[in-house]
Amino acid sequence: MKTTHTIALLFVSVVALSLPAQTLTPEGTRISIPNTTFPVDVLVKSPAEAPGELQIICLFRSDPENKLLASLAILNQHLGGLLGTVRTQTLFRGDLGETLLITPKPGIIAAKRLLIVGLGDRPSFTADREELIGEIVYTESERLRIAAPSFAPTILDGGATVTDTGAVGASFMRGFLRGRALAAALHSAAAGPEFNVRSLTFLAGTTHAIDTRNGLASVLTAK
């Protein structure tokens, strides 16, 4: 029996060591990604409730059938229906790469500013599209001089049926780091400013947080 207990305890210890480090903070559960040159955390939080200087979300093309679900519906409610108002073919069309910066009144949402990035059409969406989104998120954060942006892909809440959130995270991170590398090259050539972006918070729901973290880590820790 002692041998059995020893094996069982050893198994539990190995499993515990293999799990990502999670920290319960006032903002929510944070899942760290250690041993990276650029600090990224996954935060289990909705975009309306995540604090910071800049919250970034994505919206599919503004077609009538593309409804705002879950966290996007909550965010729209916090904003008094503003997302629904601007999502038209004559205002914010949601084309791939299109951006819209919103500065709500203090206290409406936890973040001071909200940046929306267009995702293009929903039916043909794949994780590869997130690479461009990642580059845009980095570039816009630098342009706005934000040190610690917060990003929520809001793909599932936009109605997409993507299940591999790890692939979404990996694709996003490749684009984000490419944007950072480009900024570094410009700065080294005295053709661009010094870095402003120092860290990134990536929002995810409870169900997909670990997969998202693993996807981000696969790029951040790659040799």
N, C-alpha and C positions, 0 to 999 in steps of 0.2 A: 504493500500500500504506500509506503514512503517513496518508493521509486516512482509509482504512478503520480503521486502528488508533485514530486520534483519535476517530472516531465511536463505536467500540466502547467506548473508555475513558470517553467522555462518557456513554454509555448506562449503563454500570456505576455511574458516579458518581451519576446521577439515581436509579437504583434504590436504591442504598445510602442516599441521603438520604431516600427515601420510606419506608424501613422504620423501625418503632419502635425507640428506643434500648433495647438489651438489655445487662444487666450480670450477669456471673457472680459470685455472692456465695457465702459459705459455706452460706447457707440454700438456694441454688438460683438459677436464672435469673430475674432480675427484669426486667420490661418496664415502662418508665416511660410516664406520660401527661403530657407537658409542658403548660405554659400553662393550668393549672387553678387555680381558687381554693381547691379542697380536694384535698390530695394523695392519690392512689390509685395503687398499683402492682399489676401482675399478677405473681404468683409461681408458677413451675412447681414445685409441691411437693404431696405428699399431705397431707391434714389431720392424719394421725397424726404427721407429721414436721415440721410448720410450728411454729416456736417463737413464744412470745408469752404475753400474759396471758390471752387468750381466743380460742379457736378455735370458730367457729360452722359447723354443718353443717345439712342439711335431710334429713328422712326422709318418704317417702310414708306414707299411712295403713297401719296395721299389719295388713294382710291377709296371709294365708299365702302368696299368690302373689307378693307383693312381696319379693323376695330382696335381700340385701345383696351387692353385687357390687364387684369391684375394690377401690378405696380404702376403701369402707365395710366390706368384709369384712376388710381389713387392720386398720382401726381397731377393729373388733369383736374381732379376735384380740388386739390390744394391751390391750384392756380386759377380757380374760378372758371374753368372751362376754356382757358386760353389755348391749350393745345388743339382742342377741337375747332376753335375759331380760326387759327392760322393754317391748319392742315387742309388747304384747298389747292386746286390747280392754278389759281391766280395769286396765291401767297406763298406759303412754304410747300413745295411740291414733293419733297422727300426724295428727289433724285440722288443717285449715288454721289456722295461727296459734298452735297449741298449742306451749308451750315446756317444756323440761326442762334444768336446769342440773346438770352433773356436775362434781365436784371429785375427780379421780383421785389416787391416791398419786403423789408426785413421781417422775418418770422413766418413768411408764407411757406417756405420750405427751409430745410436746415442749412443748405448751402447758400452762399451769397449770390452766385450766378449759375445759370443753367445754359449749357451749350447743347444744341441738338444737331446731330449729324445724319444726313439722309442715307438710307440703305438701298434705295432703288426698289425694283419690283420684288414682291414677296415670293411668288411661285418658283422663280429660278434661283433663289438664294442658296448659296453653299458657303461653307466655312472659309473658303479661299477669299471671299469678298472682304472678310475682316482684316486682311493685311493692309488694304488701303485705309480702312477705318483707323487702324492703329497708327499709321503714319500721320493721318490728319489729326488725331487726338494729340500726338506729341507736338506737331507743328503749331496747332492752335494754342496749346498750353504755353508753349514758348512765346508765341506772339502776345498772349495776354499776361505774360510774366507770372505764371502760376507755379509755385514750388511743388505743390503736392495735389495734383488733380485726382478726381475720383471718377471712375468710368463704370457704367452699367450697360452691357450690350443690348438689353431689352429686346432680344430677338424672339424669345418664346412669348413674351408679353405683347409682342406685336403680331402674334398669330402664326409664326413659323413653326414647323413641326420638327425642327432640328433636334436630335437627341444627343449628339456628340458634342457636348459643351467643352470638352477638353480640346477638341480640334479647333473650335472657335477661339478659345483662349490662346492656343499656340499660334494660330494664324495672326491674331491681333498683335501678339507680342513680337512676332517677326517684323511686322510693319512699324510698330512703336520703336523698336531698337534700330531699324533702318533710318527712321526720322532722326533719332538721336545721333547716329553715326554721321549722317549728313550734316547736322548742326555742328558736330565736332570738327569735321573737315573744313567747314566754312570758317569756324572760329580759329583753327590752326593757321589758316591762310589769311588771317586778319580781314576776313570778308563777312564775318558774322559776329553777333554779340556773345558774351559769356553765357554759359548755361543758366537757366532759371529752374527747370524741372529737376527735382532732387529725388522724388519718390512717386509711386503710383498706388492707389487703392482700387482694386478691381471688385466690384460688387457682384454677388451671386446669391441665389436662393439656397436654402438649406439642402435641398435634394441634390443640387448640382455643384455645391461648393468644392468638394474634394476633387471631382473630375476637372473642374475649372482650374483649381490650384495645380493639379498634375500637368495639365496642358501648358500652363504658363511656365512651370518649372522645367518642362522638357526643352524649352527654348532658352530660358535664362541660365540654366546650368549646363548647356551643351558645350562641349570642348571644341 
